[in-house]
Amino acid sequence: MGKVSINVNGRAFAIGCEDGQEQAVAALGEQFSKHVTELAGQVGQIGDLRLFLMAALVLGDKLRESEKASEAAKTRIAALEADGAEDQRAGEKTIKAAAKALNQAAKRVETLAKQLGTEANR
């Protein structure tokens, strides 16, 4: 089991983690410490417990907002994918109609060519 030392508000905390996760845990600790330091600058030294709770609430709020933004993005992506599928179906219909018209035109040209060939042989 890995161990990371995290400094928050001037205090060191030893945190256990899975092997290989030390850097990730240290980065999270630095992020948390940054929030605690910012809050301490705004509200003063009101005690570690209160500062930690306030920082946790701020991070929780950011997480909630990120989740909302993520859901909105997923909804928008789904709508764009649906629009794209509809556009693709419309495009396929257009291609089929164009191919059909081209085949009909080719048949007319062949018929005209045969008629011209027959008239030229008279």
C-alpha positions as CSV (number, residue, x, y, z in Angstrom):
1,M,0.0,0.0,0.0
2,G,1.3,3.4,-1.0
3,K,1.5,6.4,1.3
4,V,1.4,10.1,0.5
5,S,2.1,13.1,2.8
6,I,-0.3,16.0,2.1
7,N,0.2,19.4,3.6
8,V,-3.1,21.3,4.2
9,N,-3.3,24.6,6.1
10,G,0.2,24.1,7.6
11,R,-0.4,20.6,8.8
12,A,0.9,17.3,7.3
13,F,-1.4,14.4,6.8
14,A,-0.2,10.9,5.9
15,I,-2.7,9.4,3.5
16,G,-2.7,5.7,2.4
17,C,-3.6,4.8,-1.2
18,E,-3.2,1.9,-3.6
19,D,0.2,1.4,-5.1
20,G,0.7,3.4,-8.2
21,Q,-1.9,6.0,-7.1
22,E,0.5,8.2,-5.1
23,Q,0.8,10.9,-7.8
24,A,-2.9,11.2,-8.3
25,V,-3.6,11.4,-4.5
26,A,-0.8,14.0,-4.1
27,A,-2.4,16.1,-6.9
28,L,-5.8,15.9,-5.3
29,G,-4.2,16.9,-2.0
30,E,-2.6,19.9,-3.6
31,Q,-6.0,20.9,-5.1
32,F,-7.7,20.5,-1.8
33,S,-4.9,22.5,0.0
34,K,-5.3,25.3,-2.6
35,H,-9.0,25.6,-1.8
36,V,-8.4,25.6,1.9
37,T,-5.7,28.3,1.5
38,E,-8.1,30.4,-0.6
39,L,-10.9,30.0,2.0
40,A,-8.6,30.8,4.9
41,G,-7.6,34.0,3.0
42,Q,-11.3,34.9,2.7
43,V,-12.7,34.0,6.1
44,G,-9.6,33.8,8.2
45,Q,-8.3,30.9,10.3
46,I,-11.5,29.5,11.7
47,G,-10.1,26.1,12.5
48,D,-9.1,23.2,10.3
49,L,-12.3,21.3,10.6
50,R,-14.5,24.3,9.4
51,L,-12.0,25.2,6.6
52,F,-11.9,21.6,5.5
53,L,-15.7,21.3,5.5
54,M,-16.0,24.6,3.6
55,A,-13.4,23.4,1.0
56,A,-15.3,20.1,0.7
57,L,-18.5,22.0,0.1
58,V,-16.9,24.2,-2.6
59,L,-15.4,21.2,-4.3
60,G,-18.8,19.4,-4.1
61,D,-20.5,22.3,-5.6
62,K,-18.0,22.4,-8.5
63,L,-18.5,18.7,-9.0
64,R,-22.3,19.1,-9.1
65,E,-21.9,21.9,-11.7
66,S,-19.5,19.8,-13.7
67,E,-22.0,16.9,-13.6
68,K,-24.8,19.2,-14.8
69,A,-22.6,20.5,-17.6
70,S,-21.7,16.9,-18.5
71,E,-25.3,15.9,-18.7
72,A,-26.2,18.9,-20.8
73,A,-23.3,18.1,-23.1
74,K,-24.5,14.5,-23.4
75,T,-28.0,15.6,-24.2
76,R,-26.7,18.0,-26.9
77,I,-24.5,15.2,-28.3
78,A,-27.4,12.9,-28.5
79,A,-29.5,15.5,-30.3
80,L,-26.7,16.2,-32.7
81,E,-26.2,12.5,-33.3
82,A,-30.0,12.2,-34.0
83,D,-29.8,15.1,-36.4
84,G,-26.8,13.6,-38.0
85,A,-28.6,10.3,-38.5
86,E,-31.6,12.1,-39.9
87,D,-29.4,14.0,-42.3
88,Q,-27.6,10.8,-43.3
89,R,-31.0,9.2,-44.1
90,A,-32.0,12.2,-46.1
91,G,-28.7,12.1,-47.9
92,E,-29.1,8.4,-48.7
93,K,-32.5,9.1,-50.2
94,T,-31.1,11.9,-52.3
95,I,-28.3,9.7,-53.6
96,K,-30.8,6.9,-54.4
97,A,-33.0,9.4,-56.2
98,A,-30.1,10.8,-58.1
99,A,-28.9,7.3,-59.1
100,K,-32.4,6.4,-60.3
101,A,-32.6,9.6,-62.4
102,L,-29.1,8.9,-63.8
103,N,-30.1,5.4,-64.8
104,Q,-33.3,6.6,-66.4
105,A,-31.3,9.2,-68.3
106,A,-28.8,6.6,-69.4
107,K,-31.6,4.4,-70.7
108,R,-33.1,7.3,-72.7
109,V,-29.6,8.1,-74.2
110,E,-29.3,4.4,-75.2
111,T,-32.8,4.4,-76.7
112,L,-32.0,7.6,-78.6
113,A,-28.7,6.2,-79.8
114,K,-30.4,3.0,-81.1
115,Q,-33.0,5.1,-82.9
116,L,-30.3,7.3,-84.5
117,G,-28.4,4.2,-85.5
118,T,-31.5,2.7,-87.1
119,E,-32.4,5.9,-88.9
120,A,-28.8,6.3,-90.1
121,N,-28.9,2.8,-91.6
122,R,-32.0,3.6,-93.8
